[in-house]
Amino acid sequence: MAKFNYKKWITENKYGKLLKEEITWDIDAYDDSADVSDASDDFLPEVKRLIQLEIGDEMVDGELEEYIEATNDYYYRMARKNSKGSDPENISITAKAFADNVIENWEEDQ
């Protein structure tokens, strides 16, 4: 009989979501030209998945990319201001936080 792998079972189980590491976009403290395209390859697909889960197909074609770009601009400005400050700090943005920002902006425009 094979050995029971509790950790594998938990991560594959519905409760495993608690153990799943969040996907983040890490911006260096001195990066004054941050862009979401610099995030890990799985960041934007996760952002889009989270948005889809939250609002479904309510966005008109093209809107999703526009709101992602607007949110990207917000974080670009934040990183630029941070890098020029007297005590810059690394910035870490979760895919969930980015998606929530996109959804919030979209809902305000509805």
Helices and strands as residue ranges (DSSP letters): H 6-12, G 14-18, E 24-27, G 36-38, H 43-55, H 63-84, E 91-94, H 95-108
